[in-house]
Amino acid sequence: MGQLGQPLKVGGIEVSNRFLRSATMENMAGANGQVRRDLLRLYHDLAVGGCGLIITGATAVTLEGRAWAQQLGVWDDAQVEGLSRLARLIHSANPAARCAVQLHHAGSAGGGYSYGSLAQGFDLNQATEEQIKDLAHAFGLAAARVREAGFDAVAMHGAHGYLVSQFFSPFFNQRQDDWGGSRENRARLFLLVQQEIQAEAGKDFPVLWKVNTDDFLEQGAGPDDYTWLAGELAQAGAALIELSGGVKEQVKLRNRLRREAGDKEAYFLPHLQAFRQAVGDTPLAITGGMRSRQAMEAVLAAGADMVGLSRPLISEPDLPNRLLHGPDRRRSRCTSCNKCLLSIAAEPLCCLEFDPFEKVIKDL
């Protein structure tokens, strides 16, 4: 079974294997951010498919912070009932599965996977200190709702050029006050959000963070900045840190990184050792590019604790079970065509390359 099938302690929870479903926007929520049937079906299939730790797609902490119209929300107490149903479904479909909700705010327009996203009026460079602190508090209140709904943990989106990531990146952050300039100032929102979540949801509720390894922009934050930030988050109590990268033009960036990684597959593996040194024993996950069991086991052997998958699980939600327990150990069928990512703003999440219905409607 290798390391992929071994359990892992993440904060106060035990994860049954080393597969992490990296948060993936679904575009399946209702107009008010509520859980709908399509979302239940998606997460049922992921749970049955054997993923040890399932993180939902980006879930908005304020109505104004949505990036997509059909984005899941956790800004209102009325949304807890649907989220509770989702948590119960995952746990009943696979009692060994653990699940978290990823908290998200889009921030200023132009960051992240912004293909077809909503226009945002938020300007981090003009926001008042009161507004910034109110946003941090919104993350804390959202985390409390996630716990009330019965999830095992909460996950923070601190990467890809959305709100929290924008504060840390000099590409976006031009502030001249205590929220900008030095990396200590630019990291204040990360640490304030961690404090707010602990205050509202409890210090025993695991907080997972997704952070960049590099902005991959000349004026952005680089690997030294992010290894330092990861160390600060680990000291502040982060239960797991997931490594990713980039803030703009993500499809183009990932195509380039895939070519550079070659047979090693994992885009961000070269950064692993520096992050391991920075965070000590805090579990690390790496997301990006892995398609074969061989590459996944190599990442774990190199010092990562979990393997994060997004696109392969869109195409094959049962991939963990297939690689761990089935006779078929072929690499994921995902070709990294990126059609799924380019369509999520307008259509519910699905694998457009292999969905048989796509062939039916293609020439209509």
DRENDO-1510 file (C-alpha; in Angstrom, 1 decimal, always signed):
<recs>
REC; n; res; u; v; w
REC; 1; MET; +0.0; +0.0; +0.0 .
REC; 2; GLY; +3.0; +2.3; +0.5 .
REC; 3; GLN; +2.8; +5.6; +2.3 .
REC; 4; LEU; -0.3; +6.7; +0.3 .
REC; 5; GLY; -2.4; +4.3; +2.4 .
REC; 6; GLN; -1.0; +5.2; +5.8 .
REC; 7; PRO; -3.0; +7.2; +8.3 .
REC; 8; LEU; -1.9; +10.7; +9.4 .
REC; 9; LYS; -2.7; +12.9; +12.4 .
REC; 10; VAL; -3.8; +16.5; +11.3 .
REC; 11; GLY; -4.5; +18.6; +14.3 .
REC; 12; GLY; -6.9; +16.6; +16.5 .
REC; 13; ILE; -8.2; +14.4; +13.6 .
REC; 14; GLU; -6.9; +11.2; +12.1 .
REC; 15; VAL; -7.0; +11.0; +8.3 .
REC; 16; SER; -7.2; +7.5; +6.9 .
REC; 17; ASN; -4.8; +8.0; +4.0 .
REC; 18; ARG; -2.6; +10.6; +2.4 .
REC; 19; PHE; -5.0; +11.7; -0.4 .
REC; 20; LEU; -6.2; +15.3; +0.0 .
REC; 21; ARG; -8.9; +16.6; -2.2 .
REC; 22; SER; -7.6; +20.1; -2.9 .
REC; 23; ALA; -10.4; +22.7; -2.8 .
REC; 24; THR; -12.0; +23.0; -6.3 .
REC; 25; MET; -14.7; +25.4; -7.2 .
REC; 26; GLU; -17.9; +23.6; -8.0 .
REC; 27; ASN; -20.4; +26.2; -9.3 .
REC; 28; MET; -23.2; +24.1; -7.9 .
REC; 29; ALA; -24.6; +26.2; -5.1 .
REC; 30; GLY; -28.0; +28.0; -5.1 .
REC; 31; ALA; -28.5; +31.7; -5.7 .
REC; 32; ASN; -28.0; +32.4; -2.0 .
REC; 33; GLY; -24.9; +30.2; -1.6 .
REC; 34; GLN; -26.9; +27.2; -0.3 .
REC; 35; VAL; -26.1; +23.5; -0.7 .
REC; 36; ARG; -28.0; +21.9; -3.6 .
REC; 37; ARG; -28.5; +18.3; -4.9 .
REC; 38; ASP; -25.6; +18.5; -7.3 .
REC; 39; LEU; -23.2; +19.4; -4.5 .
REC; 40; LEU; -24.4; +16.5; -2.4 .
REC; 41; ARG; -23.8; +14.1; -5.3 .
REC; 42; LEU; -20.3; +15.4; -6.0 .
REC; 43; TYR; -19.2; +15.0; -2.4 .
REC; 44; HIS; -20.9; +11.7; -2.0 .
REC; 45; ASP; -18.8; +10.4; -5.0 .
REC; 46; LEU; -15.6; +11.8; -3.5 .
REC; 47; ALA; -16.2; +10.3; -0.2 .
REC; 48; VAL; -17.1; +6.9; -1.6 .
REC; 49; GLY; -14.0; +7.2; -3.9 .
REC; 50; GLY; -11.7; +6.9; -0.9 .
REC; 51; CYS; -10.1; +10.4; -0.4 .
REC; 52; GLY; -8.9; +10.7; +3.1 .
REC; 53; LEU; -9.3; +14.4; +3.6 .
REC; 54; ILE; -11.9; +16.3; +1.4 .
REC; 55; ILE; -11.8; +20.1; +1.2 .
REC; 56; THR; -14.8; +21.8; -0.4 .
REC; 57; GLY; -14.5; +24.4; -3.1 .
REC; 58; ALA; -14.0; +28.0; -2.2 .
REC; 59; THR; -16.8; +29.0; +0.1 .
REC; 60; ALA; -17.6; +32.8; +0.4 .
REC; 61; VAL; -17.4; +34.3; +3.9 .
REC; 62; THR; -19.4; +37.4; +2.7 .
REC; 63; LEU; -21.9; +37.9; -0.1 .
REC; 64; GLU; -19.8; +40.7; -1.6 .
REC; 65; GLY; -16.7; +38.4; -1.5 .
REC; 66; ARG; -18.0; +35.9; -4.0 .
REC; 67; ALA; -16.0; +35.3; -7.1 .
REC; 68; TRP; -18.7; +33.3; -8.9 .
REC; 69; ALA; -22.5; +33.6; -8.8 .
REC; 70; GLN; -23.2; +29.9; -7.9 .
REC; 71; GLN; -20.5; +29.8; -5.2 .
REC; 72; LEU; -21.1; +28.0; -2.0 .
REC; 73; GLY; -21.5; +30.4; +1.0 .
REC; 74; VAL; -21.1; +30.5; +4.7 .
REC; 75; TRP; -21.8; +34.1; +5.5 .
REC; 76; ASP; -25.2; +33.5; +7.1 .
REC; 77; ASP; -26.5; +31.2; +9.8 .
REC; 78; ALA; -29.3; +30.1; +7.4 .
REC; 79; GLN; -26.6; +28.3; +5.4 .
REC; 80; VAL; -25.6; +26.0; +8.2 .
REC; 81; GLU; -28.4; +23.6; +7.7 .
REC; 82; GLY; -27.4; +22.8; +4.2 .
REC; 83; LEU; -23.7; +22.5; +5.1 .
REC; 84; SER; -24.7; +20.2; +8.0 .
REC; 85; ARG; -26.4; +17.9; +5.5 .
REC; 86; LEU; -23.3; +17.9; +3.4 .
REC; 87; ALA; -21.0; +17.0; +6.3 .
REC; 88; ARG; -23.4; +14.2; +7.4 .
REC; 89; LEU; -23.5; +12.9; +3.8 .
REC; 90; ILE; -19.7; +12.7; +3.6 .
REC; 91; HIS; -19.4; +11.0; +7.0 .
REC; 92; SER; -22.2; +8.5; +6.2 .
REC; 93; ALA; -20.9; +7.7; +2.7 .
REC; 94; ASN; -17.4; +6.9; +4.1 .
REC; 95; PRO; -17.0; +6.9; +7.9 .
REC; 96; ALA; -13.2; +7.1; +7.5 .
REC; 97; ALA; -13.4; +10.3; +5.4 .
REC; 98; ARG; -12.6; +13.6; +7.0 .
REC; 99; CYS; -13.9; +16.9; +5.6 .
REC; 100; ALA; -13.3; +20.6; +5.8 .
REC; 101; VAL; -14.8; +23.8; +4.2 .
REC; 102; GLN; -12.5; +26.2; +2.5 .
REC; 103; LEU; -13.1; +29.8; +3.4 .
REC; 104; HIS; -12.6; +32.3; +0.7 .
REC; 105; HIS; -13.0; +36.0; -0.3 .
REC; 106; ALA; -12.2; +37.0; -3.9 .
REC; 107; GLY; -10.6; +40.3; -3.0 .
REC; 108; SER; -9.8; +42.7; -5.8 .
REC; 109; ALA; -10.6; +41.7; -9.4 .
REC; 110; GLY; -7.8; +40.1; -11.5 .
REC; 111; GLY; -6.4; +37.5; -9.1 .
REC; 112; GLY; -6.8; +33.7; -8.9 .
REC; 113; TYR; -8.8; +31.6; -11.4 .
REC; 114; SER; -10.6; +34.7; -12.6 .
REC; 115; TYR; -12.0; +33.3; -15.9 .
REC; 116; GLY; -15.5; +34.7; -16.0 .
REC; 117; SER; -15.6; +35.6; -12.3 .
REC; 118; LEU; -17.8; +38.4; -10.9 .
REC; 119; ALA; -16.4; +41.9; -11.0 .
REC; 120; GLN; -15.3; +43.0; -7.6 .
REC; 121; GLY; -15.4; +46.5; -6.1 .
REC; 122; PHE; -13.1; +45.7; -3.2 .
REC; 123; ASP; -9.8; +47.6; -3.2 .
REC; 124; LEU; -7.4; +46.3; -0.6 .
REC; 125; ASN; -5.2; +49.5; -1.0 .
REC; 126; GLN; -8.1; +51.7; -0.1 .
REC; 127; ALA; -9.7; +49.6; +2.6 .
REC; 128; THR; -9.8; +51.1; +6.1 .
REC; 129; GLU; -8.3; +49.3; +9.1 .
REC; 130; GLU; -11.9; +48.8; +10.4 .
REC; 131; GLN; -12.9; +47.1; +7.1 .
REC; 132; ILE; -9.8; +44.8; +7.2 .
REC; 133; LYS; -10.6; +43.8; +10.7 .
REC; 134; ASP; -14.2; +43.2; +9.9 .
REC; 135; LEU; -13.2; +40.9; +7.1 .
REC; 136; ALA; -10.9; +39.0; +9.4 .
REC; 137; HIS; -13.8; +38.6; +11.8 .
REC; 138; ALA; -16.0; +37.4; +9.0 .
REC; 139; PHE; -13.6; +34.5; +8.5 .
REC; 140; GLY; -13.9; +33.7; +12.2 .
REC; 141; LEU; -17.7; +33.7; +12.2 .
REC; 142; ALA; -17.7; +31.5; +9.1 .
REC; 143; ALA; -15.4; +29.0; +10.7 .
REC; 144; ALA; -17.7; +28.8; +13.7 .
REC; 145; ARG; -20.6; +28.0; +11.3 .
REC; 146; VAL; -18.4; +25.3; +9.7 .
REC; 147; ARG; -17.8; +23.7; +13.1 .
REC; 148; GLU; -21.5; +23.9; +13.9 .
REC; 149; ALA; -22.3; +22.2; +10.7 .
REC; 150; GLY; -20.3; +19.2; +11.7 .
REC; 151; PHE; -17.2; +19.4; +9.6 .
REC; 152; ASP; -13.9; +18.1; +11.0 .
REC; 153; ALA; -11.8; +21.2; +10.2 .
REC; 154; VAL; -11.8; +24.5; +8.4 .
REC; 155; ALA; -9.5; +25.4; +5.5 .
REC; 156; MET; -8.2; +28.9; +4.6 .
REC; 157; HIS; -7.5; +30.0; +1.1 .
REC; 158; GLY; -4.4; +32.0; +1.4 .
REC; 159; ALA; -3.1; +31.5; -2.1 .
REC; 160; HIS; -3.7; +32.2; -5.8 .
REC; 161; GLY; -4.2; +35.9; -5.7 .
REC; 162; TYR; -7.5; +36.1; -3.7 .
REC; 163; LEU; -8.1; +38.4; -0.8 .
REC; 164; VAL; -5.7; +37.1; +1.9 .
REC; 165; SER; -3.1; +36.2; -0.7 .
REC; 166; GLN; -3.3; +39.7; -2.2 .
REC; 167; PHE; -2.4; +41.2; +1.1 .
REC; 168; PHE; +0.9; +39.3; +1.2 .
REC; 169; SER; +1.8; +39.9; -2.5 .
REC; 170; PRO; +3.6; +43.2; -3.3 .
REC; 171; PHE; +2.1; +42.8; -6.8 .
REC; 172; PHE; -1.3; +43.7; -5.3 .
REC; 173; ASN; -0.5; +45.3; -1.9 .
REC; 174; GLN; +0.8; +48.9; -2.3 .
REC; 175; ARG; -0.3; +50.1; +1.1 .
REC; 176; GLN; +2.1; +52.4; +3.1 .
REC; 177; ASP; +0.6; +51.7; +6.5 .
REC; 178; ASP; +0.9; +48.8; +9.0 .
REC; 179; TRP; -0.8; +46.4; +6.4 .
REC; 180; GLY; +1.8; +46.9; +3.7 .
REC; 181; GLY; +5.5; +47.3; +3.0 .
REC; 182; SER; +7.4; +44.7; +5.0 .
REC; 183; ARG; +6.5; +41.1; +4.8 .
REC; 184; GLU; +5.7; +41.2; +8.5 .
REC; 185; ASN; +3.0; +43.8; +7.7 .
REC; 186; ARG; +1.8; +42.0; +4.7 .
REC; 187; ALA; +1.3; +38.8; +6.7 .
REC; 188; ARG; -0.8; +40.5; +9.4 .
REC; 189; LEU; -4.1; +39.5; +7.8 .
REC; 190; PHE; -3.0; +35.8; +7.7 .
REC; 191; LEU; -2.3; +35.8; +11.4 .
REC; 192; LEU; -5.3; +37.9; +12.3 .
REC; 193; VAL; -7.6; +35.5; +10.5 .
REC; 194; GLN; -6.0; +32.6; +12.3 .
REC; 195; GLN; -6.6; +34.3; +15.6 .
REC; 196; GLU; -10.2; +35.1; +14.7 .
REC; 197; ILE; -10.9; +31.5; +13.7 .
REC; 198; GLN; -9.5; +30.2; +17.0 .
REC; 199; ALA; -11.5; +32.8; +18.9 .
REC; 200; GLU; -14.8; +32.0; +17.2 .
REC; 201; ALA; -14.5; +28.3; +16.4 .
REC; 202; GLY; -12.2; +27.2; +19.3 .
REC; 203; LYS; -8.5; +26.5; +19.5 .
REC; 204; ASP; -9.1; +22.8; +19.2 .
REC; 205; PHE; -10.7; +23.1; +15.7 .
REC; 206; PRO; -8.1; +22.4; +13.1 .
REC; 207; VAL; -7.2; +25.2; +10.7 .
REC; 208; LEU; -5.7; +24.2; +7.4 .
REC; 209; TRP; -4.0; +26.7; +5.2 .
REC; 210; LYS; -3.3; +26.8; +1.4 .
REC; 211; VAL; -0.4; +29.1; +0.6 .
REC; 212; ASN; +1.8; +29.8; -2.4 .
REC; 213; THR; +5.3; +28.7; -2.9 .
REC; 214; ASP; +5.9; +31.5; -5.3 .
REC; 215; ASP; +3.8; +34.2; -7.0 .
REC; 216; PHE; +5.7; +33.6; -10.2 .
REC; 217; LEU; +5.6; +37.3; -10.9 .
REC; 218; GLU; +8.6; +39.7; -11.0 .
REC; 219; GLN; +6.8; +42.1; -8.6 .
REC; 220; GLY; +5.3; +39.4; -6.4 .
REC; 221; ALA; +6.3; +37.5; -3.3 .
REC; 222; GLY; +8.9; +34.8; -3.8 .
REC; 223; PRO; +9.9; +31.5; -2.1 .
REC; 224; ASP; +11.8; +33.1; +0.7 .
REC; 225; ASP; +8.8; +35.1; +1.6 .
REC; 226; TYR; +6.4; +32.2; +1.6 .
REC; 227; THR; +8.7; +29.8; +3.6 .
REC; 228; TRP; +8.9; +32.5; +6.2 .
REC; 229; LEU; +5.1; +32.9; +6.2 .
REC; 230; ALA; +4.5; +29.2; +6.5 .
REC; 231; GLY; +6.7; +29.1; +9.5 .
REC; 232; GLU; +4.7; +31.9; +11.1 .
REC; 233; LEU; +1.5; +30.1; +10.4 .
REC; 234; ALA; +2.9; +26.9; +11.9 .
REC; 235; GLN; +3.8; +28.7; +15.1 .
REC; 236; ALA; +0.4; +30.3; +15.2 .
REC; 237; GLY; -1.3; +26.9; +15.2 .
REC; 238; ALA; -1.9; +25.8; +11.6 .
REC; 239; ALA; -2.8; +22.1; +11.6 .
REC; 240; LEU; -1.7; +21.6; +8.0 .
REC; 241; ILE; -0.1; +23.7; +5.2 .
REC; 242; GLU; -0.9; +23.0; +1.6 .
REC; 243; LEU; +1.6; +24.2; -1.0 .
REC; 244; SER; +0.5; +25.6; -4.3 .
REC; 245; GLY; +1.5; +28.7; -6.3 .
REC; 246; GLY; +0.7; +31.5; -8.7 .
REC; 247; VAL; -1.7; +34.5; -8.6 .
REC; 248; LYS; -2.5; +35.2; -12.2 .
REC; 249; GLU; -3.1; +33.4; -15.5 .
REC; 250; GLN; -3.2; +30.0; -13.7 .
REC; 251; VAL; -3.8; +27.8; -16.8 .
REC; 252; LYS; -0.8; +29.3; -18.7 .
REC; 253; LEU; +1.3; +29.0; -15.5 .
REC; 254; ARG; +0.4; +25.4; -14.9 .
REC; 255; ASN; +1.0; +24.3; -18.5 .
REC; 256; ARG; +4.5; +25.8; -18.1 .
REC; 257; LEU; +5.1; +24.1; -14.7 .
REC; 258; ARG; +4.0; +20.8; -16.1 .
REC; 259; ARG; +6.6; +20.9; -18.8 .
REC; 260; GLU; +9.3; +21.9; -16.4 .
REC; 261; ALA; +8.4; +19.1; -13.9 .
REC; 262; GLY; +8.5; +16.4; -16.6 .
REC; 263; ASP; +8.5; +12.9; -15.2 .
REC; 264; LYS; +8.5; +14.2; -11.6 .
REC; 265; GLU; +5.0; +15.6; -12.2 .
REC; 266; ALA; +4.7; +17.6; -9.0 .
REC; 267; TYR; +5.0; +21.3; -9.8 .
REC; 268; PHE; +6.0; +22.5; -6.4 .
REC; 269; LEU; +8.3; +19.7; -5.2 .
REC; 270; PRO; +11.5; +21.7; -5.5 .
REC; 271; HIS; +10.2; +23.9; -2.7 .
REC; 272; LEU; +9.4; +21.1; -0.3 .
REC; 273; GLN; +12.6; +20.9; +1.7 .
REC; 274; ALA; +12.7; +24.7; +2.5 .
REC; 275; PHE; +9.1; +24.6; +3.7 .
REC; 276; ARG; +9.7; +21.5; +5.8 .
REC; 277; GLN; +12.6; +23.2; +7.5 .
REC; 278; ALA; +10.4; +26.3; +8.1 .
REC; 279; VAL; +7.3; +24.5; +9.6 .
REC; 280; GLY; +9.0; +21.6; +11.5 .
REC; 281; ASP; +6.6; +18.8; +12.3 .
REC; 282; THR; +3.4; +20.6; +10.9 .
REC; 283; PRO; +2.0; +18.4; +8.2 .
REC; 284; LEU; +2.6; +19.5; +4.6 .
REC; 285; ALA; +0.6; +18.8; +1.5 .
REC; 286; ILE; +1.7; +19.4; -2.1 .
REC; 287; THR; -0.9; +20.0; -4.8 .
REC; 288; GLY; -0.3; +20.3; -8.5 .
REC; 289; GLY; +0.5; +18.0; -11.4 .
REC; 290; MET; +0.6; +14.5; -9.9 .
REC; 291; ARG; -1.0; +11.9; -12.0 .
REC; 292; SER; +0.8; +8.6; -11.2 .
REC; 293; ARG; +1.1; +6.6; -8.0 .
REC; 294; GLN; +4.8; +6.5; -8.6 .
REC; 295; ALA; +5.1; +10.3; -8.5 .
REC; 296; MET; +2.8; +10.5; -5.5 .
REC; 297; GLU; +4.8; +8.0; -3.5 .
REC; 298; ALA; +8.0; +9.9; -4.5 .
REC; 299; VAL; +6.5; +13.2; -3.1 .
REC; 300; LEU; +5.7; +11.5; +0.2 .
REC; 301; ALA; +9.2; +9.9; +0.3 .
REC; 302; ALA; +10.7; +13.3; -0.2 .
REC; 303; GLY; +9.0; +14.6; +3.0 .
REC; 304; ALA; +5.5; +15.7; +2.1 .
REC; 305; ASP; +2.7; +14.3; +4.3 .
REC; 306; MET; -0.2; +14.4; +1.9 .
REC; 307; VAL; -0.8; +14.5; -1.9 .
REC; 308; GLY; -3.3; +17.1; -3.0 .
REC; 309; LEU; -5.4; +16.4; -6.1 .
REC; 310; SER; -7.9; +18.6; -7.9 .
REC; 311; ARG; -8.3; +17.9; -11.6 .
REC; 312; PRO; -7.7; +14.1; -11.4 .
REC; 313; LEU; -10.6; +13.8; -8.9 .
REC; 314; ILE; -12.8; +15.9; -11.2 .
REC; 315; SER; -12.3; +13.2; -13.8 .
REC; 316; GLU; -12.1; +10.2; -11.5 .
REC; 317; PRO; -13.5; +10.7; -8.0 .
REC; 318; ASP; -12.7; +7.1; -7.2 .
REC; 319; LEU; -9.0; +7.4; -8.1 .
REC; 320; PRO; -7.7; +7.0; -4.5 .
REC; 321; ASN; -9.5; +3.7; -4.1 .
REC; 322; ARG; -8.3; +2.5; -7.5 .
REC; 323; LEU; -4.7; +3.3; -6.8 .
REC; 324; LEU; -4.8; +2.0; -3.2 .
REC; 325; HIS; -7.0; -1.1; -3.5 .
REC; 326; GLY; -7.8; -2.0; -7.1 .
REC; 327; PRO; -5.8; -4.1; -9.5 .
REC; 328; ASP; -5.8; -1.1; -11.9 .
REC; 329; ARG; -2.8; +1.1; -11.0 .
REC; 330; ARG; -2.7; +3.1; -14.2 .
REC; 331; ARG; -2.0; +6.8; -13.9 .
REC; 332; SER; -5.0; +9.2; -13.7 .
REC; 333; ARG; -6.7; +9.6; -17.1 .
REC; 334; CYS; -6.6; +13.4; -16.5 .
REC; 335; THR; -4.7; +15.0; -19.4 .
REC; 336; SER; -4.5; +18.5; -17.8 .
REC; 337; CYS; -6.5; +19.9; -20.7 .
REC; 338; ASN; -7.9; +22.6; -18.3 .
REC; 339; LYS; -11.3; +22.6; -19.9 .
REC; 340; CYS; -12.8; +22.1; -16.4 .
REC; 341; LEU; -11.1; +25.2; -15.0 .
REC; 342; LEU; -12.0; +27.4; -18.0 .
REC; 343; SER; -15.7; +26.5; -17.7 .
REC; 344; ILE; -16.3; +26.7; -13.9 .
REC; 345; ALA; -17.6; +30.3; -14.0 .
REC; 346; ALA; -20.4; +29.4; -16.3 .
REC; 347; GLU; -21.1; +25.7; -15.9 .
REC; 348; PRO; -21.2; +23.2; -13.0 .
REC; 349; LEU; -17.9; +21.4; -12.4 .
REC; 350; CYS; -17.3; +18.3; -14.6 .
REC; 351; CYS; -14.6; +16.6; -16.7 .
REC; 352; LEU; -15.3; +17.9; -20.2 .
REC; 353; GLU; -12.7; +15.7; -21.7 .
REC; 354; PHE; -14.2; +12.4; -20.6 .
REC; 355; ASP; -17.9; +13.1; -19.7 .
REC; 356; PRO; -19.8; +10.9; -22.2 .
REC; 357; PHE; -22.6; +13.5; -22.4 .
REC; 358; GLU; -20.2; +16.0; -23.9 .
REC; 359; LYS; -19.8; +13.8; -27.0 .
REC; 360; VAL; -23.6; +13.7; -27.3 .
REC; 361; ILE; -24.1; +17.5; -27.3 .
REC; 362; LYS; -20.8; +18.5; -29.0 .
REC; 363; ASP; -22.2; +18.7; -32.5 .
REC; 364; LEU; -25.7; +19.9; -31.7 .
</recs>
